[in-house]
Amino acid sequence: MGYNMNHKAVYNSIDYILWYNQITLENIAEVGGKNASLGEMMKELTPFGIKIPNGFAITSWAYEQFISFNNIRDEIDQRLQAVNYSDINSVKEASKYIRNIIINSKFPYKYKKAIISAYKFLSNDSGIEDVDVAVRSSANVEDLPLASFAGQQDTYLNIKGNANLLNAIKLCYASLYTDRAIMYRKEMGYEHVHISMSVGIQRMVRSDLACSGVMFTLDPESGFKKVVLINASYGLGENIVQGVVNPDEYYVFKSTLMKGYKPIIQKKLGSKDIKLVYDIDGERLMKGLMLKMSLSPLKIETSMSYLTLKY
């Protein structure tokens, strides 16, 4: 099995994976909300010179094949039906049991071959043998209007090599059944049998050498739709997501951005006293790095000005 330079699968490996440049929001059922959004970003932002790290999504169909191949669906369902949801220990025991089943299961041959082949292509495309990737869960229920499932499943960073990649995929699958995820679905009245999982495999970015952040396409507090809110901090972005660090904030007014004017209407300097680096552990910023890292916010403003020129 192989891939051409347009990342097209030679034969039916497309049932198992879709490259991000093949994905749009129309594929949300196959790849989940997170992967669908990444594919849409690649399609819409690449023409403006904004680089989205290359990668691919393992489809929800592949997850279903994994479950069926190992004949564990009924065992999972029976274990969940026996849970006493008023007893947290009962939920935890079921969670541990189900996750162990998934982690100890095997991949179908064609599934495993498709993933290894795609990962090899991604490594070759990156010019790095066994390139480091992020392995991200992308469940098919992340973006329901009446419930928020986002963040309930696991993400694994700096994964390198075939064995580690395959193990991380199983860990993502198993994270569908953490005690927190099980309880949340129960409380929201969502049947466990209706949930499926896609997994995103994306090349890691050395954001520990600069900064990263989170962007909202409206003001999340007021719901005001005419601004974009950007939170930015040093290093990897997990500290922002977890609320560990006080980030810089930028409010970008969409109308002035579209008209080519300077779009930043409000900005706030955060303390950013913790930096998460490209490694297993984070580290506290040393004084010698503060001056160098202080240039990162300026780069954000420069990039935003560049976008006005592109428009």
Backbone bond lengths (Angstrom), bond angles and torsions (degrees), N, CA, C in turn:
res aa  C-N    CA-C-N  psi(-1)  N-CA   C-N-CA  omega(-1)  CA-C   N-CA-C  phi
1 M - - - 1.452 - - 1.516 109.47 -
2 G 1.322 118.08 143.62 1.454 120.80 178.10 1.511 110.11 -153.66
3 Y 1.333 115.24 -176.99 1.455 120.97 -177.74 1.515 109.24 -135.61
4 N 1.336 117.03 145.79 1.453 118.97 174.35 1.521 109.23 -87.73
5 M 1.307 117.84 -179.60 1.458 120.82 -172.78 1.520 113.05 -71.23
6 N 1.329 118.02 -9.99 1.457 121.03 174.78 1.518 112.14 -94.60
7 H 1.330 116.29 12.98 1.457 122.26 177.91 1.525 112.35 62.30
8 K 1.310 117.36 30.20 1.459 120.36 177.77 1.520 109.39 -91.34
9 A 1.316 116.89 134.45 1.458 119.67 178.24 1.528 109.28 -70.34
10 V 1.332 116.49 141.31 1.454 121.04 -178.35 1.523 110.97 -69.92
11 Y 1.341 117.17 -38.12 1.458 117.98 174.90 1.518 109.11 -141.57
12 N 1.327 119.32 -140.37 1.452 120.21 -164.62 1.521 115.33 -74.98
13 S 1.324 118.84 14.19 1.463 119.33 172.60 1.522 110.98 -62.50
14 I 1.362 116.30 -16.98 1.463 119.02 177.89 1.526 111.16 -62.88
15 D 1.348 117.57 -21.07 1.459 119.88 174.18 1.529 111.06 -66.18
16 Y 1.315 116.36 -28.30 1.459 121.49 -177.72 1.523 112.55 -93.18
17 I 1.323 117.32 -36.32 1.461 119.46 -176.69 1.523 111.36 -135.48
18 L 1.321 115.50 154.98 1.459 123.80 167.57 1.523 107.04 -134.11
19 W 1.331 116.79 131.51 1.457 120.36 175.30 1.521 109.17 -73.18
20 Y 1.318 116.48 153.41 1.460 119.26 -176.65 1.526 112.51 -60.66
21 N 1.334 116.90 -30.63 1.467 117.63 178.90 1.525 112.50 -77.34
22 Q 1.321 116.87 0.58 1.468 121.84 174.47 1.533 111.68 -103.16
23 I 1.331 117.19 -6.21 1.461 122.02 -168.79 1.522 111.21 -105.23
24 T 1.334 115.76 138.30 1.466 122.50 169.50 1.524 107.56 -131.68
25 L 1.317 116.60 -177.30 1.467 120.50 178.69 1.525 111.83 -64.08
26 E 1.320 117.03 -19.23 1.466 120.08 177.48 1.524 112.12 -68.16
27 N 1.346 117.03 -15.40 1.471 121.65 -179.15 1.522 112.93 -96.00
28 I 1.324 117.57 15.32 1.453 120.59 -172.80 1.531 112.54 -60.38
29 A 1.320 118.00 -33.74 1.468 120.43 178.81 1.520 111.29 -67.86
30 E 1.319 116.93 -29.94 1.464 121.42 -177.97 1.525 112.69 -84.65
31 V 1.356 116.24 -33.21 1.462 118.84 -170.23 1.525 113.75 -125.38
32 G 1.336 118.77 1.36 1.453 121.00 179.35 1.523 112.14 79.15
33 G 1.320 114.98 168.44 1.463 120.43 -175.65 1.514 114.46 -65.41
34 K 1.308 117.03 -41.48 1.469 120.58 -176.24 1.527 110.96 -65.42
35 N 1.316 117.02 -49.32 1.464 120.14 -179.67 1.519 111.84 -66.90
36 A 1.325 116.91 -37.71 1.461 120.05 178.38 1.525 110.48 -62.25
37 S 1.322 116.38 -39.78 1.467 120.27 179.03 1.523 111.42 -67.12
38 L 1.335 116.80 -39.30 1.464 119.89 177.67 1.524 111.33 -63.94
39 G 1.335 116.49 -41.24 1.452 119.88 177.20 1.520 111.64 -63.55
40 E 1.318 116.56 -41.55 1.459 121.21 178.88 1.527 110.93 -64.48
41 M 1.342 116.20 -40.15 1.463 119.99 176.83 1.524 111.43 -61.55
42 M 1.320 116.56 -42.87 1.468 119.81 179.71 1.524 110.65 -61.91
43 K 1.323 116.61 -40.54 1.464 120.63 -179.31 1.525 111.68 -67.66
44 E 1.339 116.48 -43.54 1.460 120.65 -172.35 1.528 113.56 -84.67
45 L 1.347 117.92 -32.65 1.465 120.26 -171.82 1.515 114.34 -96.45
46 T 1.332 117.18 -24.96 1.469 119.33 -179.66 1.523 112.92 -56.60
47 P 1.353 119.67 -39.74 1.475 119.21 178.52 1.524 113.80 -61.57
48 F 1.348 117.72 -19.76 1.461 121.06 179.64 1.526 111.95 -95.52
49 G 1.331 116.74 10.21 1.454 120.40 177.41 1.512 114.48 82.63
50 I 1.328 117.83 9.21 1.467 121.43 178.02 1.515 108.08 -89.50
51 K 1.316 115.94 119.98 1.459 120.78 -173.82 1.520 111.00 -88.79
52 I 1.318 116.27 125.05 1.464 123.09 174.06 1.527 107.11 -102.91
53 P 1.329 119.00 125.55 1.474 120.09 -179.51 1.523 111.62 -55.09
54 N 1.299 115.21 137.43 1.462 121.07 -176.25 1.530 110.95 -68.29
55 G 1.312 115.64 154.68 1.457 119.67 178.41 1.519 111.51 173.76
56 F 1.315 115.29 -173.77 1.461 120.82 -178.70 1.521 109.91 -147.45
57 A 1.316 115.27 161.30 1.461 121.95 178.60 1.520 109.58 -110.78
58 I 1.312 116.12 133.93 1.466 121.46 170.06 1.526 106.37 -85.38
59 T 1.303 117.74 124.38 1.455 121.50 -169.38 1.532 112.80 -72.38
60 S 1.329 114.50 161.69 1.461 120.16 174.65 1.525 110.56 -65.90
61 W 1.339 116.60 -27.84 1.469 120.39 175.17 1.521 110.26 -61.62
62 A 1.334 116.78 -38.94 1.465 120.56 178.25 1.529 110.52 -63.41
63 Y 1.350 115.98 -38.29 1.470 119.66 176.43 1.528 110.65 -61.36
64 E 1.320 116.42 -45.41 1.464 120.28 179.95 1.526 110.76 -61.96
65 Q 1.329 116.80 -38.11 1.464 120.51 177.35 1.531 111.00 -65.18
66 F 1.319 116.51 -39.06 1.467 121.62 178.22 1.530 110.56 -61.75
67 I 1.336 116.29 -45.41 1.466 121.07 -179.82 1.527 110.54 -65.47
68 S 1.327 116.58 -44.95 1.469 120.59 -178.80 1.522 112.25 -67.41
69 F 1.321 116.86 -41.52 1.460 121.51 -178.62 1.528 110.86 -59.00
70 N 1.321 116.46 -37.96 1.465 120.70 -178.70 1.525 113.18 -90.61
71 N 1.358 115.97 -1.80 1.463 121.53 175.74 1.531 111.86 53.52
72 I 1.339 115.80 49.24 1.475 119.99 -176.37 1.530 112.93 -115.63
73 R 1.325 117.30 1.30 1.463 119.01 -176.60 1.528 111.91 -62.65
74 D 1.324 116.55 -48.51 1.466 119.77 -178.56 1.523 111.30 -64.03
75 E 1.313 116.43 -38.64 1.465 119.96 -179.76 1.533 110.77 -64.74
76 I 1.324 116.49 -40.22 1.465 120.27 177.04 1.525 110.48 -64.38
77 D 1.331 116.76 -46.77 1.467 121.16 -178.47 1.532 111.11 -61.86
78 Q 1.329 116.72 -43.88 1.465 120.12 -179.90 1.525 111.71 -63.75
79 R 1.322 115.94 -38.10 1.475 119.40 179.92 1.522 110.91 -67.00
80 L 1.324 116.69 -37.28 1.462 120.74 179.50 1.528 111.18 -71.75
81 Q 1.324 116.75 -36.29 1.462 120.36 179.31 1.526 111.61 -66.35
82 A 1.327 116.15 -24.87 1.467 120.11 -178.46 1.529 112.90 -87.26
83 V 1.330 117.64 -2.53 1.470 121.00 -176.02 1.523 110.96 -72.18
84 N 1.330 115.80 136.47 1.463 122.26 169.38 1.526 107.03 -93.42
85 Y 1.338 116.82 101.03 1.464 120.59 -172.31 1.529 113.40 -71.43
86 S 1.295 117.08 -10.85 1.465 119.52 175.34 1.528 111.60 -86.03
87 D 1.321 116.14 -5.96 1.470 122.16 179.38 1.527 108.40 -116.12
88 I 1.340 117.62 107.76 1.460 121.42 -176.05 1.524 111.89 -61.61
89 N 1.330 117.53 -31.10 1.468 120.36 178.06 1.524 111.79 -66.12
90 S 1.325 115.57 -34.19 1.462 120.00 176.84 1.523 110.44 -65.44
91 V 1.327 115.98 -40.43 1.462 120.88 178.37 1.531 110.23 -65.54
92 K 1.326 116.18 -44.12 1.472 120.38 -179.46 1.530 111.63 -63.92
93 E 1.306 117.12 -39.65 1.467 120.60 179.51 1.527 110.58 -65.37
94 A 1.331 117.08 -42.65 1.462 120.38 178.04 1.519 110.78 -64.64
95 S 1.326 116.00 -41.10 1.462 121.03 178.88 1.524 111.06 -60.09
96 K 1.301 116.75 -48.48 1.466 120.99 -179.79 1.527 111.13 -61.98
97 Y 1.318 116.11 -42.66 1.461 121.51 -178.80 1.532 111.07 -62.23
98 I 1.338 116.59 -48.21 1.463 120.76 -177.01 1.523 110.90 -67.60
99 R 1.333 117.02 -42.56 1.460 119.35 180.00 1.524 111.69 -63.39
100 N 1.310 116.78 -35.93 1.469 119.93 176.63 1.528 111.63 -65.08
101 I 1.330 116.21 -39.27 1.470 120.29 177.15 1.527 109.95 -58.72
102 I 1.329 116.24 -48.09 1.464 120.87 -176.57 1.525 111.01 -65.77
103 I 1.332 116.84 -45.92 1.469 120.73 -177.23 1.521 111.49 -63.14
104 N 1.338 117.36 -32.46 1.459 121.29 -178.45 1.534 113.32 -90.12
105 S 1.333 116.44 3.84 1.463 120.14 178.50 1.527 110.83 -82.51
106 K 1.324 116.08 166.58 1.460 121.83 -176.96 1.523 110.56 -111.13
107 F 1.325 115.64 155.46 1.460 121.28 176.61 1.528 110.42 -86.02
108 P 1.328 118.12 140.30 1.474 119.78 169.70 1.532 109.96 -59.71
109 Y 1.303 116.18 149.66 1.468 120.83 -174.45 1.530 111.86 -57.18
110 K 1.347 117.59 -48.79 1.467 120.12 -177.12 1.526 111.14 -65.83
111 Y 1.323 116.76 -36.27 1.465 121.55 176.68 1.523 109.38 -60.14
112 K 1.327 115.94 -54.01 1.466 121.24 -177.69 1.528 111.10 -59.03
113 K 1.326 116.86 -42.82 1.458 121.57 -179.12 1.528 110.72 -64.51
114 A 1.332 117.08 -40.75 1.460 120.97 -179.99 1.522 111.17 -63.50
115 I 1.342 117.23 -42.81 1.466 121.14 -178.46 1.523 110.65 -67.48
116 I 1.313 116.76 -46.65 1.472 120.41 -178.87 1.530 110.60 -62.91
117 S 1.328 116.34 -40.20 1.461 120.51 179.17 1.527 111.21 -65.44
118 A 1.337 116.45 -43.18 1.471 120.40 179.37 1.528 110.91 -66.18
119 Y 1.326 116.60 -40.17 1.465 120.20 178.99 1.533 110.60 -65.15
120 K 1.325 116.95 -38.46 1.463 120.95 177.50 1.525 110.29 -63.51
121 F 1.340 116.25 -41.77 1.457 119.95 178.14 1.523 110.36 -63.30
122 L 1.335 117.02 -43.60 1.463 120.78 179.80 1.522 110.66 -61.67
123 S 1.340 116.95 -40.92 1.463 121.21 178.48 1.520 110.50 -64.02
124 N 1.338 116.80 -46.46 1.468 120.42 179.06 1.522 111.40 -62.65
125 D 1.338 115.59 -39.95 1.457 121.09 179.51 1.527 111.12 -64.72
126 S 1.344 116.26 -29.86 1.462 121.68 179.92 1.525 112.69 -86.01
127 G 1.347 116.11 -12.66 1.453 119.85 -177.42 1.514 112.95 74.78
128 I 1.334 116.73 19.60 1.466 121.89 -178.14 1.523 108.73 -129.36
129 E 1.299 117.05 127.97 1.457 119.65 175.93 1.522 109.43 -70.33
130 D 1.324 117.53 127.16 1.471 121.89 -177.15 1.523 110.57 52.81
131 V 1.320 116.15 64.12 1.459 121.91 -178.02 1.527 110.72 -62.27
132 D 1.330 116.90 145.56 1.457 122.16 176.52 1.525 109.45 -72.30
133 V 1.322 116.61 134.75 1.461 121.02 -179.36 1.526 110.74 -131.87
134 A 1.323 113.94 157.99 1.457 121.38 167.74 1.524 107.47 -95.13
135 V 1.329 116.37 136.53 1.463 122.28 179.15 1.520 106.54 -115.02
136 R 1.336 115.97 110.34 1.466 121.27 -169.86 1.527 111.49 -119.48
137 S 1.311 115.06 133.61 1.459 120.79 173.32 1.524 110.07 -70.01
138 S 1.322 116.35 143.18 1.461 121.42 176.54 1.527 107.84 -144.44
139 A 1.325 115.08 83.14 1.467 120.06 -175.86 1.522 110.99 -73.57
140 N 1.321 115.71 156.35 1.466 120.03 -178.04 1.513 112.73 -80.26
141 V 1.342 118.39 7.32 1.465 120.98 179.61 1.520 111.39 -124.02
142 E 1.343 118.09 20.54 1.457 120.07 -174.37 1.519 113.26 -70.01
143 D 1.322 118.77 -29.60 1.451 121.36 -168.67 1.521 113.46 -121.05
144 L 1.326 117.23 38.66 1.458 119.88 176.57 1.527 109.83 -72.29
145 P 1.333 118.53 145.37 1.464 120.87 -175.31 1.518 114.39 -66.10
146 L 1.343 118.40 -27.26 1.464 120.14 -174.73 1.528 112.90 -106.79
147 A 1.319 117.65 5.53 1.458 120.40 -178.91 1.522 109.79 -152.44
148 S 1.320 115.77 151.77 1.463 120.89 179.59 1.523 109.32 -118.77
149 F 1.324 116.25 102.40 1.456 121.68 178.90 1.528 111.89 -94.28
150 A 1.348 116.18 -7.44 1.461 120.11 -176.76 1.523 110.29 -61.41
151 G 1.337 115.90 139.85 1.462 120.89 178.74 1.509 114.25 86.22
152 Q 1.331 117.75 -4.96 1.458 120.22 -177.99 1.520 112.52 -82.18
153 Q 1.344 115.79 -23.95 1.454 119.17 179.06 1.529 110.03 -102.99
154 D 1.326 115.92 167.59 1.466 121.08 -167.46 1.526 113.26 -90.95
155 T 1.337 113.72 156.33 1.450 123.91 172.36 1.520 108.49 -128.49
156 Y 1.325 116.89 141.46 1.464 121.40 179.92 1.525 109.27 -126.64
157 L 1.333 116.14 128.22 1.456 122.08 -175.33 1.525 111.36 -106.12
158 N 1.340 114.55 158.71 1.465 122.32 174.90 1.530 112.38 58.94
159 I 1.323 116.44 40.10 1.465 120.92 178.65 1.525 108.91 -85.00
160 K 1.319 116.20 131.82 1.464 120.93 -174.10 1.523 110.22 -139.09
161 G 1.334 117.17 130.70 1.454 121.86 177.58 1.519 112.39 96.20
162 N 1.328 116.10 153.80 1.462 121.73 -175.83 1.522 112.83 -60.63
163 A 1.332 116.49 -48.12 1.472 120.03 -175.93 1.526 110.96 -63.24
164 N 1.322 117.21 -44.22 1.459 120.52 179.78 1.524 111.65 -66.63
165 L 1.332 116.22 -36.36 1.459 120.17 178.61 1.523 110.78 -64.42
166 L 1.318 117.21 -48.86 1.460 120.52 -179.52 1.526 111.64 -62.52
167 N 1.321 116.39 -38.18 1.463 119.84 177.70 1.522 111.21 -65.27
168 A 1.339 117.28 -41.35 1.464 120.97 179.59 1.523 111.36 -64.47
169 I 1.341 116.91 -35.76 1.464 120.33 177.06 1.532 110.11 -61.64
170 K 1.332 116.61 -44.32 1.470 119.57 178.87 1.529 111.07 -65.51
171 L 1.314 117.30 -35.47 1.467 120.27 177.67 1.532 110.90 -65.83
172 C 1.335 116.53 -36.34 1.460 119.86 175.19 1.530 110.58 -64.72
173 Y 1.328 116.35 -44.89 1.460 119.75 176.44 1.532 110.75 -57.98
174 A 1.324 115.98 -45.15 1.468 120.35 -178.00 1.522 111.75 -63.76
175 S 1.341 117.19 -28.74 1.463 120.32 -177.65 1.525 112.67 -69.45
176 L 1.342 117.37 -9.11 1.468 119.91 171.10 1.529 111.04 -63.27
177 Y 1.327 115.65 -20.20 1.468 120.06 -172.29 1.523 112.16 -122.46
178 T 1.324 117.14 35.07 1.463 118.86 167.65 1.525 107.71 -68.11
179 D 1.310 116.98 158.58 1.468 118.93 -179.84 1.529 111.28 -60.76
180 R 1.345 116.60 -34.80 1.463 119.85 178.70 1.523 111.23 -65.43
181 A 1.344 116.67 -44.46 1.462 120.53 -179.52 1.529 111.51 -65.69
182 I 1.323 116.64 -40.86 1.463 120.95 179.03 1.522 110.55 -62.17
183 M 1.329 117.47 -46.59 1.454 121.83 -178.50 1.525 111.51 -65.67
184 Y 1.333 116.28 -39.94 1.464 119.06 -178.08 1.527 110.82 -64.87
185 R 1.322 116.78 -43.86 1.470 119.17 178.36 1.527 110.66 -62.78
186 K 1.316 116.33 -38.55 1.467 120.06 178.60 1.529 110.62 -63.59
187 E 1.321 115.88 -45.74 1.462 120.35 -178.27 1.533 112.03 -65.37
188 M 1.346 115.77 -32.40 1.463 120.09 -179.36 1.524 112.16 -86.74
189 G 1.341 117.42 -1.48 1.450 120.98 179.08 1.515 113.16 71.77
190 Y 1.332 116.02 29.06 1.467 120.72 -177.42 1.519 109.38 -103.01
191 E 1.336 116.95 124.97 1.453 121.19 -176.46 1.532 111.16 -69.49
192 H 1.317 116.29 133.91 1.465 120.80 -179.53 1.531 112.00 -61.92
193 V 1.329 116.61 -30.87 1.470 119.92 -176.24 1.522 111.91 -70.54
194 H 1.345 117.31 -15.45 1.454 120.21 -177.97 1.525 113.05 -87.83
195 I 1.307 117.19 -5.25 1.455 120.00 -175.34 1.525 110.50 -92.40
196 S 1.320 114.91 143.69 1.457 121.30 177.03 1.528 107.79 -140.14
197 M 1.329 116.27 171.19 1.453 119.61 -172.13 1.524 111.86 -137.26
198 S 1.319 115.28 130.38 1.448 122.30 165.23 1.527 106.91 -108.01
199 V 1.321 116.54 157.38 1.460 121.18 178.84 1.521 108.99 -130.20
200 G 1.325 115.94 131.61 1.453 120.90 178.01 1.520 111.27 -95.25
201 I 1.319 116.64 133.70 1.462 123.29 176.14 1.526 106.65 -116.13
202 Q 1.316 116.86 110.86 1.462 120.56 -173.08 1.520 110.72 -134.81
203 R 1.317 114.99 138.92 1.457 120.05 179.95 1.527 110.68 -58.88
204 M 1.331 116.08 134.94 1.457 121.28 178.43 1.526 110.86 -69.77
205 V 1.321 115.01 146.68 1.462 122.17 176.83 1.516 108.67 -108.79
206 R 1.337 116.82 135.76 1.454 120.31 179.45 1.528 110.47 -78.24
207 S 1.328 115.56 61.05 1.462 119.56 -179.61 1.517 112.30 -72.85
208 D 1.350 117.06 -10.82 1.461 118.87 174.19 1.522 110.71 -68.73
209 L 1.342 117.09 -13.88 1.454 120.64 177.22 1.527 111.21 -86.79
210 A 1.318 116.89 -7.19 1.460 120.81 -179.90 1.527 109.18 -145.67
211 C 1.330 117.42 -112.91 1.458 120.25 179.16 1.519 109.36 -148.32
212 S 1.312 115.89 167.77 1.458 122.00 176.81 1.515 107.82 -147.21
213 G 1.311 116.37 176.94 1.455 117.05 -177.33 1.512 113.86 -173.34
214 V 1.329 113.87 -169.75 1.458 123.04 -179.52 1.522 107.75 -127.19
215 M 1.334 116.19 135.39 1.462 120.43 179.70 1.523 110.41 -120.66
216 F 1.335 115.57 134.24 1.459 122.31 175.12 1.528 108.25 -113.02
217 T 1.325 117.26 136.26 1.458 120.34 -178.33 1.528 112.65 -84.86
218 L 1.317 116.76 8.56 1.459 123.46 168.98 1.518 107.44 -155.17
219 D 1.310 117.30 172.02 1.459 120.86 176.69 1.532 107.97 -75.51
220 P 1.341 118.99 113.16 1.466 120.32 -174.48 1.527 113.68 -67.36
221 E 1.318 117.68 -18.84 1.470 119.52 -179.93 1.520 112.28 -86.79
222 S 1.329 117.12 -44.89 1.462 120.46 -176.65 1.527 113.46 -97.48
223 G 1.350 116.72 -20.24 1.449 120.48 -175.77 1.516 113.59 81.49
224 F 1.331 117.01 6.08 1.468 121.89 179.63 1.527 109.42 -62.68
225 K 1.343 116.60 122.87 1.465 121.17 -169.02 1.532 114.77 -92.66
226 K 1.326 116.99 -4.10 1.462 118.62 -173.73 1.534 113.35 -94.63
227 V 1.324 116.44 8.17 1.456 120.05 178.75 1.524 110.44 -127.84
228 V 1.327 114.62 160.36 1.453 123.03 170.04 1.515 106.82 -115.86
229 L 1.329 117.65 130.92 1.463 122.04 178.00 1.526 108.74 -105.10
230 I 1.334 115.64 126.71 1.463 121.91 178.48 1.523 109.07 -118.09
231 N 1.317 117.28 124.99 1.461 123.15 170.95 1.520 108.10 -105.96
232 A 1.328 117.48 131.81 1.460 120.53 -175.77 1.522 110.87 -136.61
233 S 1.339 114.86 144.96 1.458 120.49 177.44 1.519 109.08 -151.76
234 Y 1.333 115.99 173.94 1.456 121.25 -179.77 1.523 111.23 -70.80
235 G 1.327 116.11 146.05 1.456 121.21 170.56 1.510 113.97 73.34
236 L 1.330 115.91 -152.52 1.456 122.37 -179.09 1.524 111.07 -68.28
237 G 1.329 116.58 153.84 1.451 120.89 -170.45 1.516 116.45 -84.63
238 E 1.329 118.57 -2.39 1.462 120.57 -174.90 1.521 112.56 -61.82
239 N 1.345 117.52 -32.83 1.463 120.25 179.61 1.522 111.90 -61.93
240 I 1.330 117.30 -33.24 1.459 120.65 178.04 1.522 109.91 -70.99
241 V 1.331 116.07 -46.47 1.471 121.15 -178.68 1.525 110.67 -59.31
242 Q 1.339 116.55 -40.60 1.457 121.49 -177.66 1.523 113.30 -83.32
243 G 1.329 117.81 -5.55 1.460 120.97 -179.66 1.515 113.83 72.61
244 V 1.334 116.58 23.24 1.463 121.34 -177.47 1.525 111.33 -78.73
245 V 1.327 116.11 -30.47 1.461 121.05 -173.23 1.523 109.98 -120.60
246 N 1.338 115.85 150.86 1.457 121.79 175.34 1.528 107.95 -92.11
247 P 1.346 118.85 103.04 1.469 121.20 -170.38 1.528 112.87 -86.27
248 D 1.335 115.53 169.27 1.457 120.78 166.61 1.527 108.54 -70.87
249 E 1.335 115.97 150.96 1.467 120.82 178.43 1.524 110.17 -126.06
250 Y 1.317 115.84 138.96 1.465 122.27 176.80 1.525 108.92 -132.56
251 Y 1.340 115.54 127.41 1.456 120.42 171.88 1.526 108.04 -102.92
252 V 1.334 115.67 121.76 1.467 121.80 -178.56 1.529 108.29 -110.56
253 F 1.323 116.08 123.60 1.465 120.92 -179.81 1.522 109.14 -85.06
254 K 1.319 115.88 119.77 1.463 120.89 -171.83 1.529 112.58 -62.20
255 S 1.318 117.61 -40.05 1.469 120.81 -175.37 1.521 111.35 -62.74
256 T 1.340 117.56 -45.81 1.465 119.63 -179.44 1.527 111.10 -69.61
257 L 1.340 116.56 -31.88 1.462 119.50 175.83 1.523 110.50 -62.95
258 M 1.314 117.16 -44.90 1.459 121.64 -178.75 1.534 111.90 -66.91
259 K 1.350 116.66 -29.33 1.463 120.35 -178.38 1.524 112.95 -88.36
260 G 1.352 115.90 -3.59 1.453 118.85 176.45 1.507 115.42 90.13
261 Y 1.357 117.48 11.17 1.458 121.03 177.36 1.529 110.04 -94.24
262 K 1.348 115.63 166.95 1.454 119.11 176.61 1.527 108.72 -62.25
263 P 1.342 118.02 121.84 1.462 119.79 -167.42 1.532 115.92 -96.92
264 I 1.327 118.85 -11.36 1.471 120.21 -175.27 1.525 108.97 -77.64
265 I 1.336 117.15 115.45 1.462 121.52 -176.76 1.527 112.79 -103.84
266 Q 1.338 116.08 -14.43 1.465 119.52 178.35 1.514 108.85 -157.70
267 K 1.327 116.51 140.06 1.465 120.31 177.07 1.519 109.23 -146.67
268 K 1.332 114.32 146.88 1.464 120.51 -178.89 1.518 109.19 -135.35
269 L 1.321 115.83 130.97 1.456 121.05 -179.53 1.521 110.20 -83.45
270 G 1.339 116.89 124.16 1.459 121.29 176.91 1.526 111.02 -94.87
271 S 1.316 116.35 164.53 1.472 120.10 -177.90 1.528 112.21 -72.66
272 K 1.328 117.89 -39.32 1.463 123.46 174.90 1.531 112.30 48.59
273 D 1.319 117.44 49.27 1.464 120.25 -173.12 1.527 113.11 -86.41
274 I 1.337 117.13 -1.77 1.466 121.60 177.59 1.521 108.79 -122.83
275 K 1.313 116.33 137.64 1.461 121.63 177.77 1.527 109.54 -123.92
276 L 1.315 116.31 128.24 1.460 120.89 176.00 1.525 108.56 -96.66
277 V 1.322 116.29 121.70 1.462 120.00 -172.76 1.520 111.56 -101.99
278 Y 1.297 115.29 171.75 1.462 124.44 -178.18 1.526 108.91 -76.92
279 D 1.319 115.06 72.16 1.455 120.69 -178.47 1.526 107.26 -164.60
280 I 1.324 116.77 -175.29 1.460 121.04 -179.73 1.522 110.27 -68.20
281 D 1.325 117.15 -42.04 1.456 121.68 -175.45 1.518 111.16 -111.30
282 G 1.330 115.65 156.34 1.451 120.42 173.06 1.516 110.30 -86.63
283 E 1.303 116.65 173.50 1.460 120.12 177.33 1.523 109.36 -144.55
284 R 1.340 116.88 151.09 1.455 121.08 177.15 1.526 109.34 -79.82
285 L 1.343 116.11 142.67 1.451 119.21 -179.11 1.527 111.25 -63.15
286 M 1.310 115.60 135.49 1.458 121.33 173.69 1.525 109.08 -88.29
287 K 1.317 117.61 152.50 1.466 121.11 -177.74 1.521 111.94 -58.29
288 G 1.331 116.73 -34.07 1.450 120.53 -178.37 1.515 113.54 -65.28
289 L 1.347 116.57 -18.22 1.466 120.23 -178.62 1.524 112.58 -94.37
290 M 1.317 117.47 -14.84 1.452 120.20 -170.60 1.523 112.89 -61.13
291 L 1.350 117.83 -43.77 1.455 120.53 -178.33 1.519 110.93 -64.97
292 K 1.327 115.44 -43.94 1.459 120.57 179.86 1.517 111.10 -62.21
293 M 1.339 116.58 -45.95 1.456 120.39 -176.50 1.520 111.97 -73.09
294 S 1.333 117.59 -22.23 1.463 120.42 -178.71 1.525 111.97 -64.83
295 L 1.327 117.34 -14.69 1.460 120.94 179.11 1.523 112.25 -78.18
296 S 1.330 117.85 -14.21 1.470 120.98 -176.75 1.522 113.05 -59.98
297 P 1.370 119.71 -45.61 1.462 118.36 178.14 1.528 112.82 -59.33
298 L 1.347 116.57 -35.67 1.458 119.74 178.46 1.520 110.45 -62.45
299 K 1.328 116.32 -36.60 1.463 120.40 179.55 1.529 110.56 -64.70
300 I 1.340 116.50 -34.80 1.464 119.84 178.23 1.522 109.91 -63.76
301 E 1.341 116.39 -46.22 1.459 119.84 -179.62 1.528 110.94 -65.25
302 T 1.321 116.77 -38.53 1.460 120.34 177.55 1.518 110.91 -62.53
303 S 1.349 116.32 -42.33 1.460 121.09 179.17 1.520 110.67 -64.19
304 M 1.333 117.11 -38.63 1.454 120.41 -179.86 1.528 110.42 -66.68
305 S 1.339 116.59 -37.74 1.459 120.08 176.83 1.517 110.58 -65.53
306 Y 1.343 116.17 -36.15 1.468 120.69 178.18 1.523 110.60 -62.92
307 L 1.338 115.83 -37.90 1.467 119.15 179.85 1.524 111.41 -63.59
308 T 1.332 117.08 -35.82 1.463 119.34 179.67 1.525 110.24 -63.36
309 L 1.319 116.01 -34.54 1.457 119.52 177.83 1.525 110.84 -68.56
310 K 1.346 116.27 -37.04 1.463 119.98 -179.23 1.522 110.56 -65.93
311 Y 1.342 115.64 -35.46 1.447 118.62 178.86 1.542 110.38 -74.64
